[in-house]
Structures are given as C-alpha cells and as structure tokens.
Amino acid sequence: MLIITGGKVFKDGKWLCGYDVLVENNKIHDIVPSGECTDGEVIDAKGLYVCPGFIDIHIHGALRHDVADGTMEAIETMAKFVSQHGTTSFLPTNMTTSMSNTQRTMDAIAKAMKKDIKGAEIMGVHLEGPFLNPLKKGAQEEEHILKPSVKTYKELVGSHEDIVKHITIAPEMEGVKELVDYLVDRHVSISVGHTNCTYSRCMEAFSWGIHHSTHFYNAMTGLNHREPGAVGAILDNDDVTLELISDLIHVHPAALRLAYRVKGAQKIALITDAMPAAGLGDGEYTLGGQKVFVKDGAARIKEGNLAGSVLTLDKALVNMVDIGVPLEDVLTMLTHTPASIIGVDDHKGLIDRGYDADIVLLDRDLSVVETIVQGKKVFSNR
C-alpha cells in the first residue's frame, strides 16, 4: 500500500484537507481521513497539492525527438520528459507525413505501448491529418495531405487501428462523411481542425459525430459577424469540446479567457502541441521533416507559420492561472476533460476509488514535485 499524506487533495473539483490517498495495485484504493491507514510506504505531501496526473492529447515531440521520427527512442524520450512536467499519460501526435513514414510511426508507437517505460503512459495515437484542407495547412506539408476515404485510412494505419484514439480532419473535404461514419462506429474521437469550414458546414459535421476541435482558433476559419466560421460554430455548439495552447503565443490571453467563459472547464482541454524544441532553447530544429526556427519561444517554419510550441503542461497551468482562470478549473482542463474527450474518463483524470493511480504533487508555486504513474514514482524533484 502507498499512502500519500499531508497534502490538499483535488477531488470532485474542490480541495480536501486532512485526507490520505491510498494506492494499491496501480489503482487508487481509497481516500480516507489522515492516519486511518498506517501500514504502507508513505509519501509526505505536506504543503503540497495532490492532483490527478495531466493528460496531453496533442504533442509532437521534445528534446529534439519527433513522433514522426518513427522510432521507439523518440516515444520513450517524450514519455520520460513529459512526466517531469506532471504529465502522466499522452497521445503521441503524428504530423501529416508520407504514407510510409506514418506506417513506420504507427509501428513504433504500438511497440512502445507494450514496453514498460519509466515515464508517462502512452495511451494511443493522435493522427493530425493527413485528411486536412491545404488552405489551412499551417505547418503541415501539403504534398502529403490526402483525400479522405476509408480505404486510404485503412492503408495508413494498417494493423494498428486499435491504437488510434483521436484524429484531426477537415470536414469540408470531399469524401469525408464516409470516413467519419466509419470512425464513429469504432469509437475514435474525431476533431475538426486545419479547416476552411463555413459555420453551416461545421455544424453539419457536428451532427455526424465530430465533437472536438484541434488547437482552437489556430488553422481554422475565424469569427465574423456575418459568417461565424468554424470558431463561431464551435463556440455555438454546447456539445463540442476544444483544445487550447496556452503558451500566450498561439492565442492572446483575452481569447483564452473568452473561450473559457463560453465553454467552461468541462469543455476545454489544455494541450502543448509541443515539437522537438520542447525542453531546449531557441535554435533550428525539424518537425515532420521540415525545418523549424525557434526564437523567443515561438516555433515557426520559414514561411512564418507557427509550427507547434515548446510548451509543457505545467507551464500551461501556470499561464492560465496567471491570466485569471481559477486553479481548480485549470486542473480540470488538464485532467478530466482530456480524459473524457478520448473516452478514458472511467479510469483516468480523477482522484477517486478505482481510478488509475496517476498523480502529480505540486508545490504552492505550481511546480512539479513528484509524478506517479499507475502507482509508481517516475519523477521526483526532492
């Protein structure tokens, strides 16, 4: 039995004081009054916040490693790195690359998922493309953008359909409805992104079963009072969740607060969209085979388009609190909401009985002190 004692426990959207979290067999066994159980290994959380582990459903790389490298080394490096920043589970996110490269990447992720890695858990794959709109390609390579079809999708993922948890598509592209129907039947979370959608087309797509939006505001049609676009449709549909990159570069603080006020914490997932420069400094890097230049923390391709971020989820947390969003709601955006988007909220994203023992301890400055993944300590800063 592992006993986490002395901290403020984040449960059901509020803080519990005077309670211990008991962990057994990789699960949260119970939350009990302090001192009720003394038989086990004790983790002293005095003066700390005891929170569910962060979940990143959109991340491309870190420490010069890229998901699109198609290697287990890249995925393992990311898993260890993100755990140092409070992330306990994540979806490696593949850029729009060649068919052969995507297939190689799928193989590497599938193998990494079966390996015991001392770091964040790899939950599956997020495919950001290749079924996107070239007019809103952002940092995606146009030559690898494909026309959506079930046949092409099956060829792309091969024998690894079971690990695809999330996919970003442009719903205005010809042939997309058949693919959406196929994915909905297989319980894949589908997200609108890199899209030139009108308001009406976006709303139609939501009726098909698309219920999420990729890096909200970025690479989509903006809000206009006569044509509300994808941004307007997403804000106007109560069922649609969204991602926010809160590095204060991709989205202005006022726009972050606006999305929060309209949607609320239960409909927003904070993501990093991190690329291989994460954890490093300014300089020249690659993302999906393209050169990316990082200056003053902003990652851009040579044409000037933003190309992911160098954000970590602990920094995303601090940024959102700094612009005025309550800590409790920001934690929800980092834990339970992303878990619900990809359908793992029955065992991840909360500190509750029977849930995976994915826990992060934060100090009063919101810095990560310790990270626990399925009951095992994978990072400690003390």
NUMILUM-922491 format. One line per 2 residues: number of its first residue (from 1); their letters; for each residue x, y, z of N, C-alpha, C. Coordinates in steps of 0.2 Angstrom, whole numbers. Example, Ala and Ser with C-alpha at 12.3 -4.5 7.8 and 13.67 -1.06 7.14 Angstrom:
NUMILUM-922491
1> AS> 66,-28,39,62,-22,39,66,-16,39; 64,-11,35,68,-5,36,64,0,39 .
***
This chain:
NUMILUM-922491
1> ML> 4,-6,0,0,0,0,4,6,0; 3,11,-4,6,18,-4,1,23,-1 .
3> II> 4,27,3,0,31,7,2,38,6; -2,42,2,0,49,1,-3,54,6 .
5> TG> 1,57,10,-2,60,16,0,67,17; -4,71,20,-2,78,22,-4,83,17 .
7> GK> -6,82,11,-7,87,6,-15,89,5; -16,94,1,-23,96,-1,-24,92,-7 .
9> VF> -30,87,-6,-31,83,-12,-37,86,-16; -36,86,-23,-40,89,-28,-45,83,-30 .
11> KD> -51,84,-27,-57,78,-28,-63,82,-30; -67,80,-35,-73,82,-37,-73,90,-37 .
13> GK> -68,93,-40,-67,100,-41,-66,104,-35; -64,101,-30,-63,105,-24,-57,102,-20 .
15> WL> -55,105,-15,-49,103,-11,-51,100,-4; -49,94,-3,-50,90,3,-43,91,8 .
17> CG> -44,93,14,-39,93,18,-40,88,24; -34,85,26,-35,80,31,-36,73,29 .
19> YD> -35,72,22,-36,66,20,-30,63,16; -30,56,16,-24,52,13,-27,49,7 .
21> VL> -22,48,2,-24,44,-4,-20,38,-3; -24,32,-4,-21,26,-3,-21,23,-10 .
23> VE> -15,20,-12,-14,17,-18,-12,10,-18; -15,5,-22,-14,-2,-21,-15,-5,-28 .
25> NN> -10,-9,-31,-11,-12,-37,-12,-7,-43; -8,-2,-43,-8,3,-48,-15,7,-48 .
27> KI> -19,6,-43,-25,10,-43,-26,14,-37; -30,19,-37,-32,22,-31,-37,18,-27 .
29> HD> -35,16,-21,-39,11,-17,-44,15,-13; -42,21,-11,-47,24,-7,-44,31,-5 .
31> IV> -49,36,-3,-47,42,0,-50,42,7; -46,42,12,-48,41,19,-45,47,24 .
33> PS> -48,48,29,-46,53,34,-38,51,36; -34,56,37,-27,55,38,-26,51,44 .
35> GE> -22,46,44,-20,42,50,-24,36,50; -29,35,46,-33,29,47,-30,23,44 .
37> CT> -25,24,39,-21,18,37,-14,20,38; -10,16,41,-3,17,43,2,12,40 .
39> DG> -1,6,37,3,1,35,4,1,28; 10,4,26,12,5,19,18,10,19 .
41> EV> 20,11,12,25,16,11,22,23,11; 25,28,14,22,34,15,25,39,10 .
43> ID> 21,43,7,24,49,3,21,55,7; 26,59,9,24,65,13,23,71,8 .
45> AK> 16,73,8,14,78,4,12,85,7; 15,85,13,14,91,17,15,98,14 .
47> GL> 11,102,13,12,108,10,11,108,2; 9,102,0,8,101,-7,1,100,-10 .
49> YV> 0,101,-16,-7,100,-19,-6,92,-22; -11,88,-21,-11,81,-23,-16,81,-29 .
51> CP> -14,81,-35,-19,82,-41,-19,75,-45; -24,75,-49,-23,69,-54,-18,71,-59 .
53> GF> -15,66,-62,-9,67,-67,-12,71,-73; -8,75,-77,-10,79,-83,-10,74,-89 .
55> ID> -15,75,-93,-16,71,-99,-15,76,-105; -10,74,-110,-9,78,-116,-11,74,-122 .
57> IH> -17,76,-125,-19,73,-131,-16,75,-137; -12,80,-137,-9,83,-143,-2,85,-142 .
59> IH> 3,81,-144,10,83,-143,14,79,-148; 19,83,-151,23,80,-157,30,78,-155 .
61> GA> 33,81,-150,40,79,-148,43,83,-143; 49,82,-141,53,85,-136,60,83,-136 .
63> LR> 64,87,-134,72,86,-133,75,83,-140; 73,87,-145,75,85,-152,72,78,-155 .
65> HD> 68,75,-152,64,69,-154,57,71,-156; 55,68,-162,49,69,-165,45,62,-166 .
67> VA> 39,63,-164,34,57,-166,36,54,-173; 36,59,-177,37,57,-185,44,54,-186 .
69> DG> 48,54,-181,54,50,-182,53,43,-184; 47,41,-181,46,34,-182,50,29,-178 .
71> TM> 53,31,-172,57,27,-168,54,26,-161; 56,20,-158,54,19,-151,58,24,-146 .
73> EA> 64,26,-148,68,30,-144,64,37,-144; 61,39,-149,58,46,-149,52,46,-144 .
75> IE> 48,40,-144,42,40,-140,44,39,-133; 49,35,-131,52,34,-124,55,41,-122 .
77> TM> 58,44,-126,61,51,-123,56,55,-121; 50,56,-125,45,60,-124,41,58,-118 .
79> AK> 40,51,-117,37,49,-111,40,51,-104; 47,50,-104,51,52,-99,51,60,-97 .
81> FV> 52,64,-103,52,71,-102,45,74,-100; 40,72,-103,33,75,-100,32,73,-93 .
83> SQ> 34,67,-91,32,65,-84,36,70,-79; 41,73,-81,45,78,-77,41,85,-76 .
85> HG> 36,85,-80,31,91,-80,24,90,-79; 23,84,-75,17,82,-72,12,78,-77 .
87> TT> 14,77,-83,10,73,-87,11,66,-86; 5,62,-85,6,55,-83,3,51,-89 .
89> SF> 0,54,-94,-2,50,-100,-3,55,-106; -2,52,-112,-2,56,-118,-3,52,-124 .
91> LP> -5,56,-129,-6,53,-136,0,56,-140; 5,52,-142,9,54,-147,6,56,-153 .
93> TN> 7,62,-156,3,65,-161,8,65,-168; 5,62,-173,9,62,-179,7,67,-184 .
95> MT> 12,71,-187,11,76,-192,8,72,-198; 6,76,-203,5,74,-210,11,73,-213 .
97> TS> 13,66,-214,19,65,-217,18,59,-222; 23,57,-225,21,52,-231,18,46,-228 .
99> MS> 15,42,-232,11,36,-230,16,31,-227; 22,30,-230,27,25,-227,29,27,-220 .
101> NT> 30,34,-220,33,36,-213,27,36,-208; 21,37,-210,16,36,-205,15,29,-203 .
103> QR> 16,25,-207,15,17,-206,21,15,-201; 27,18,-202,33,16,-198,32,19,-191 .
105> TM> 29,25,-191,27,29,-184,22,25,-180; 17,22,-184,12,18,-180,15,12,-177 .
107> DA> 20,9,-181,23,3,-178,27,4,-172; 31,10,-172,35,12,-166,31,13,-160 .
109> IA> 25,17,-161,21,18,-155,18,12,-153; 15,7,-157,12,1,-155,17,-3,-151 .
111> KA> 24,-3,-153,29,-7,-149,30,-3,-142; 31,3,-142,32,7,-136,26,6,-131 .
113> MK> 20,5,-133,15,5,-129,15,-2,-125; 19,-7,-128,19,-13,-125,26,-14,-120 .
115> KD> 29,-8,-120,36,-8,-116,35,-5,-109; 38,-7,-104,37,-4,-98,42,2,-98 .
117> IK> 40,8,-98,44,14,-99,43,18,-92; 48,20,-89,48,24,-83,46,31,-85 .
119> GA> 40,33,-86,38,39,-88,30,39,-89; 28,44,-93,21,44,-94,18,38,-98 .
121> EI> 12,37,-97,9,31,-101,7,33,-108; 8,29,-113,7,30,-120,0,27,-121 .
123> MG> -5,31,-122,-12,29,-122,-14,27,-129; -11,29,-134,-13,28,-141,-10,33,-146 .
125> VH> -13,34,-151,-11,39,-156,-16,44,-158; -13,50,-159,-17,56,-162,-15,57,-169 .
127> LE> -19,56,-174,-17,57,-181,-19,64,-182; -14,69,-183,-16,76,-185,-15,76,-193 .
129> GP> -20,74,-196,-20,73,-203,-20,65,-205; -19,64,-212,-17,68,-217,-24,71,-221 .
131> FL> -30,70,-218,-36,72,-221,-38,80,-219; -33,84,-222,-34,91,-220,-35,96,-226 .
133> NP> -37,102,-225,-38,107,-230,-31,110,-232; -28,110,-238,-22,113,-239,-22,121,-238 .
135> LK> -28,124,-238,-29,131,-237,-27,133,-230; -28,128,-226,-27,129,-218,-21,124,-216 .
137> KG> -16,123,-220,-12,118,-218,-7,119,-212; -6,126,-211,-2,128,-206,5,125,-207 .
139> AQ> 8,121,-203,15,119,-204,15,111,-206; 9,109,-209,8,103,-212,11,103,-219 .
141> EE> 14,98,-221,17,98,-228,11,96,-233; 10,100,-238,4,100,-242,5,93,-247 .
143> EH> 11,92,-249,12,86,-253,9,79,-250; 9,79,-243,6,73,-240,-1,73,-238 .
145> IL> -4,79,-239,-11,79,-237,-15,75,-242; -20,71,-240,-23,66,-244,-31,67,-244 .
147> KP> -34,64,-249,-41,65,-250,-44,59,-245; -49,61,-241,-51,56,-236,-55,51,-239 .
149> SV> -54,45,-236,-58,39,-238,-56,33,-233; -61,29,-232,-60,23,-228,-54,19,-230 .
151> KT> -54,18,-237,-48,14,-240,-41,17,-238; -41,23,-239,-34,27,-238,-33,26,-230 .
153> YK> -38,27,-226,-37,27,-219,-34,20,-217; -37,15,-219,-35,8,-218,-28,7,-220 .
155> EL> -26,9,-226,-19,8,-228,-15,12,-224; -17,18,-221,-12,22,-217,-11,19,-211 .
157> VG> -16,16,-207,-15,14,-200,-13,6,-200; -14,3,-206,-13,-4,-206,-16,-9,-201 .
159> SH> -12,-13,-197,-15,-17,-192,-15,-13,-185; -15,-7,-185,-14,-3,-179,-21,1,-178 .
161> ED> -26,-1,-181,-32,3,-180,-34,4,-172; -32,-1,-168,-34,-1,-161,-31,4,-157 .
163> IV> -25,7,-159,-22,12,-155,-23,19,-158; -27,20,-163,-29,26,-165,-35,29,-160 .
165> KH> -34,33,-156,-39,36,-151,-42,43,-153; -38,46,-158,-40,53,-159,-38,55,-166 .
167> IT> -42,58,-170,-39,60,-177,-42,67,-178; -38,71,-182,-40,78,-184,-41,78,-191 .
169> IA> -47,80,-193,-49,81,-200,-52,87,-202; -52,89,-208,-56,95,-211,-62,92,-214 .
171> PE> -68,94,-211,-74,91,-213,-77,93,-219; -74,98,-222,-77,101,-229,-74,97,-235 .
173> ME> -69,93,-234,-66,89,-239,-70,84,-242; -70,83,-249,-74,78,-252,-73,71,-250 .
175> GV> -78,67,-248,-77,60,-246,-77,59,-239; -77,65,-235,-75,64,-228,-81,61,-224 .
177> KE> -87,62,-226,-93,59,-222,-92,51,-221; -91,48,-226,-90,40,-226,-84,39,-221 .
179> LV> -79,42,-221,-74,41,-216,-76,43,-209; -79,48,-208,-82,50,-201,-87,44,-199 .
181> DY> -91,42,-203,-96,37,-201,-92,30,-198; -87,29,-202,-83,23,-201,-79,24,-194 .
183> LV> -76,30,-193,-73,31,-186,-77,32,-180; -83,34,-181,-88,35,-176,-90,28,-174 .
185> DR> -91,23,-178,-93,16,-177,-88,13,-173; -81,15,-173,-76,12,-170,-74,16,-164 .
187> HV> -78,21,-162,-77,25,-156,-70,29,-156; -68,31,-162,-62,35,-162,-65,43,-161 .
189> SI> -61,46,-157,-63,53,-156,-61,57,-162; -65,61,-165,-64,65,-171,-64,72,-169 .
191> SV> -59,76,-172,-59,83,-171,-58,87,-177; -62,93,-178,-61,97,-183,-55,101,-182 .
193> GH> -51,102,-188,-45,106,-187,-42,107,-194; -37,112,-195,-34,113,-201,-40,114,-207 .
195> TN> -45,118,-205,-51,118,-209,-53,125,-212; -56,125,-217,-58,131,-220,-66,131,-220 .
197> CT> -69,127,-215,-76,126,-215,-80,133,-214; -86,133,-217,-91,138,-215,-94,136,-209 .
199> YS> -98,141,-206,-102,139,-200,-107,134,-201; -110,134,-206,-115,129,-208,-112,122,-209 .
201> RC> -107,122,-213,-104,115,-214,-101,112,-207; -98,117,-203,-96,114,-197,-101,111,-193 .
203> ME> -107,115,-192,-112,112,-188,-115,106,-191; -115,105,-198,-117,99,-201,-112,93,-199 .
205> AF> -106,95,-199,-101,90,-197,-102,87,-189; -104,92,-185,-105,90,-178,-111,85,-178 .
207> SW> -116,86,-182,-121,81,-182,-119,74,-184; -114,74,-187,-111,67,-189,-108,63,-184 .
209> GI> -106,67,-179,-102,64,-173,-95,67,-172; -94,72,-175,-87,76,-173,-89,80,-167 .
211> HH> -85,79,-162,-87,83,-156,-81,86,-153; -76,88,-157,-70,91,-154,-67,95,-159 .
213> ST> -62,100,-157,-59,104,-161,-51,105,-159; -47,105,-164,-40,104,-163,-37,112,-163 .
215> HF> -33,113,-158,-30,119,-157,-34,125,-159; -39,126,-155,-45,131,-156,-42,137,-158 .
217> YN> -45,141,-162,-43,147,-165,-38,146,-171; -33,142,-170,-27,141,-175,-29,137,-180 .
219> AM> -27,139,-187,-28,135,-193,-36,133,-194; -40,138,-193,-47,137,-194,-50,144,-196 .
221> TG> -56,144,-199,-60,150,-201,-62,154,-195; -60,160,-194,-62,164,-188,-69,167,-188 .
223> LN> -70,170,-183,-77,173,-181,-78,179,-185; -83,179,-189,-85,186,-192,-93,186,-190 .
225> HR> -95,192,-190,-102,193,-188,-107,191,-193; -105,191,-199,-109,188,-204,-108,181,-206 .
227> EP> -102,179,-205,-100,172,-207,-96,169,-201; -99,166,-196,-96,165,-189,-90,160,-190 .
229> GA> -90,156,-196,-85,151,-197,-84,146,-192; -79,142,-192,-78,136,-188,-77,139,-181 .
231> VG> -74,144,-179,-73,147,-172,-80,148,-170; -85,151,-173,-91,153,-171,-96,147,-170 .
233> AI> -95,142,-175,-99,135,-174,-97,132,-168; -90,131,-166,-88,128,-160,-90,131,-154 .
235> LD> -90,138,-154,-92,141,-148,-100,141,-147; -103,140,-153,-111,140,-153,-114,133,-152 .
237> ND> -110,128,-151,-112,121,-150,-110,119,-143; -115,118,-139,-113,116,-132,-110,109,-131 .
239> DV> -110,105,-136,-108,98,-136,-100,97,-138; -98,103,-141,-91,102,-144,-86,104,-139 .
241> TL> -81,100,-138,-75,102,-134,-70,105,-138; -65,108,-135,-59,111,-139,-53,111,-135 .
243> EL> -47,112,-139,-41,112,-137,-38,119,-136; -34,121,-131,-31,127,-131,-24,126,-130 .
245> IS> -20,130,-134,-12,130,-132,-11,137,-128; -10,136,-122,-10,142,-118,-2,144,-117 .
247> DL> 2,145,-122,8,147,-122,9,155,-122; 3,158,-123,2,165,-124,6,168,-130 .
249> IH> 7,163,-135,9,165,-142,4,163,-147; 2,157,-146,-4,155,-151,-10,158,-150 .
251> VH> -12,160,-144,-18,163,-143,-17,169,-137; -20,174,-139,-20,180,-134,-24,178,-128 .
253> PA> -21,181,-122,-24,180,-116,-32,181,-116; -34,187,-119,-41,188,-119,-45,183,-123 .
255> AL> -42,180,-128,-46,175,-132,-46,168,-128; -41,167,-124,-41,161,-119,-46,162,-114 .
257> RL> -47,168,-111,-52,169,-106,-59,169,-110; -60,171,-116,-66,171,-119,-68,164,-120 .
259> AY> -64,160,-123,-66,153,-124,-68,149,-117; -64,151,-112,-66,148,-105,-73,150,-103 .
261> RV> -74,157,-104,-81,159,-101,-86,157,-105; -85,155,-112,-91,152,-116,-92,145,-115 .
263> KG> -86,141,-114,-86,134,-114,-86,131,-107; -82,134,-103,-81,131,-96,-76,126,-96 .
265> AQ> -73,124,-90,-68,119,-89,-70,112,-92; -76,110,-92,-78,104,-94,-78,103,-101 .
267> KI> -77,108,-105,-77,108,-112,-70,110,-115; -65,111,-111,-58,113,-114,-53,109,-111 .
269> AL> -49,106,-116,-43,103,-114,-37,107,-116; -32,108,-111,-26,111,-112,-21,106,-115 .
271> IT> -18,108,-121,-13,104,-124,-6,108,-125; -1,104,-126,5,108,-128,6,109,-135 .
273> DA> 4,104,-139,6,104,-147,14,105,-147; 17,102,-142,24,103,-142,28,100,-148 .
275> MP> 33,103,-150,38,100,-155,45,99,-152; 49,96,-156,56,94,-154,60,99,-150 .
277> AA> 58,105,-150,62,110,-147,60,111,-139; 54,107,-137,52,107,-131,58,105,-126 .
279> GL> 59,108,-121,64,106,-116,71,109,-118; 71,113,-123,78,116,-126,77,123,-127 .
281> GD> 81,126,-130,81,134,-131,80,136,-138; 81,142,-140,80,144,-146,85,141,-151 .
283> GE> 83,140,-157,88,137,-162,84,134,-168; 88,130,-172,85,127,-178,83,120,-176 .
285> YT> 77,118,-178,75,111,-177,71,108,-183; 69,102,-182,64,100,-188,58,97,-184 .
287> LG> 53,97,-188,46,94,-186,43,91,-192; 42,85,-192,39,81,-198,43,82,-204 .
289> GQ> 50,83,-203,55,83,-209,56,90,-211; 52,95,-208,53,102,-210,57,106,-205 .
291> KV> 61,111,-208,65,115,-204,60,120,-200; 62,120,-193,58,125,-189,63,129,-185 .
293> FV> 61,135,-185,66,140,-181,62,143,-175; 66,142,-169,63,144,-163,66,150,-161 .
295> KD> 62,156,-160,65,162,-157,61,165,-152; 63,167,-146,59,169,-141,54,165,-139 .
297> GA> 55,158,-140,50,153,-138,44,152,-143; 45,155,-149,40,154,-154,43,150,-159 .
299> AR> 40,144,-161,42,140,-166,38,141,-173; 42,142,-178,39,144,-185,43,141,-190 .
301> IK> 40,139,-196,43,137,-202,45,143,-206; 49,142,-211,52,148,-214,47,153,-217 .
303> EG> 41,150,-219,36,155,-221,32,159,-216; 34,157,-210,32,161,-204,26,158,-200 .
305> NL> 23,153,-203,18,149,-199,20,146,-193; 16,147,-187,18,143,-181,18,136,-182 .
307> AG> 23,132,-179,24,125,-180,24,122,-173; 19,121,-170,19,119,-163,21,124,-158 .
309> SV> 23,121,-152,25,125,-147,31,122,-143; 34,125,-138,39,122,-134,36,122,-127 .
311> LT> 29,122,-127,26,122,-120,26,115,-117; 25,115,-110,24,109,-106,18,111,-102 .
313> LD> 14,105,-100,8,106,-97,8,110,-90; 14,109,-86,15,113,-80,15,120,-81 .
315> KA> 18,122,-87,18,129,-89,12,132,-91; 8,127,-95,1,129,-97,-3,131,-91 .
317> LV> -2,127,-86,-6,128,-80,-5,134,-77; 2,136,-76,4,142,-73,1,148,-77 .
319> NM> 2,148,-84,-1,153,-88,-8,154,-87; -12,149,-87,-19,150,-87,-21,153,-80 .
321> VD> -18,151,-74,-19,154,-68,-17,161,-68; -12,163,-71,-9,170,-71,-14,175,-75 .
323> IG> -18,172,-80,-22,176,-84,-29,177,-80; -30,173,-75,-36,174,-71,-41,168,-70 .
325> VP> -39,163,-73,-43,157,-73,-42,153,-66; -47,151,-63,-46,148,-56,-42,141,-57 .
327> LE> -38,140,-52,-34,134,-52,-38,128,-53; -43,127,-49,-47,121,-49,-50,120,-57 .
329> DV> -52,125,-60,-54,124,-67,-49,122,-72; -43,125,-71,-37,124,-75,-35,116,-74 .
331> LT> -35,114,-68,-34,107,-67,-39,102,-70; -45,104,-70,-50,100,-74,-48,100,-81 .
333> ML> -46,106,-84,-44,106,-91,-38,102,-93; -34,100,-88,-28,96,-89,-29,89,-87 .
335> TH> -35,87,-84,-36,80,-82,-42,77,-84; -48,79,-81,-54,75,-83,-57,77,-90 .
337> TP> -56,83,-92,-59,85,-99,-55,81,-104; -48,81,-104,-45,77,-110,-46,70,-109 .
339> AS> -47,67,-103,-49,60,-102,-56,59,-105; -60,63,-104,-67,62,-107,-67,63,-115 .
341> II> -63,67,-117,-63,68,-125,-61,62,-128; -56,58,-125,-54,52,-129,-57,46,-126 .
343> GV> -62,46,-121,-66,41,-119,-62,36,-113; -58,39,-109,-54,36,-104,-56,38,-97 .
345> DD> -61,42,-97,-63,46,-91,-66,41,-86; -67,35,-87,-70,30,-82,-64,27,-78 .
347> HK> -58,29,-80,-52,26,-76,-46,31,-76; -47,37,-79,-42,42,-79,-45,49,-78 .
349> GL> -40,53,-75,-42,60,-75,-45,63,-68; -46,58,-63,-49,60,-57,-45,56,-51 .
351> ID> -45,59,-45,-43,55,-39,-49,53,-36; -50,46,-37,-56,43,-35,-55,36,-34 .
353> RG> -59,32,-31,-58,25,-30,-59,21,-37; -54,17,-38,-54,13,-44,-51,16,-50 .
355> YD> -49,22,-49,-45,26,-55,-38,24,-55; -35,24,-61,-28,23,-61,-24,28,-56 .
357> AD> -19,26,-53,-15,30,-48,-10,34,-52; -13,39,-56,-9,44,-60,-10,50,-56 .
359> IV> -4,52,-52,-5,58,-48,1,62,-48; 0,69,-48,6,74,-48,5,78,-41 .
361> LL> 11,79,-38,11,83,-32,14,90,-34; 11,95,-33,13,102,-35,14,106,-28 .
363> DR> 19,110,-29,20,115,-23,16,121,-24; 16,126,-19,12,131,-19,13,136,-25 .
365> DL> 19,135,-28,21,139,-34,19,135,-41; 15,130,-40,13,125,-45,18,122,-49 .
367> SV> 24,121,-46,30,117,-49,29,110,-47; 31,106,-52,30,98,-51,35,96,-46 .
369> VE> 33,93,-40,37,90,-35,38,82,-37; 33,79,-38,33,72,-39,28,70,-44 .
371> TI> 29,65,-48,25,62,-53,24,54,-52; 18,52,-51,17,45,-50,12,42,-56 .
373> VQ> 14,37,-59,11,34,-65,9,27,-63; 2,26,-63,0,19,-61,3,17,-54 .
375> GK> 4,21,-49,6,19,-43,14,19,-42; 17,20,-48,25,20,-47,27,27,-48 .
377> KV> 32,29,-44,35,36,-44,40,36,-50; 39,40,-55,43,41,-61,47,47,-61 .
379> FS> 45,52,-57,49,58,-56,49,61,-49; 54,63,-47,54,67,-40,59,73,-41 .
381> NR> 57,78,-38,62,84,-38,64,86,-31; 64,81,-27,66,82,-20,70,76,-17 .
***
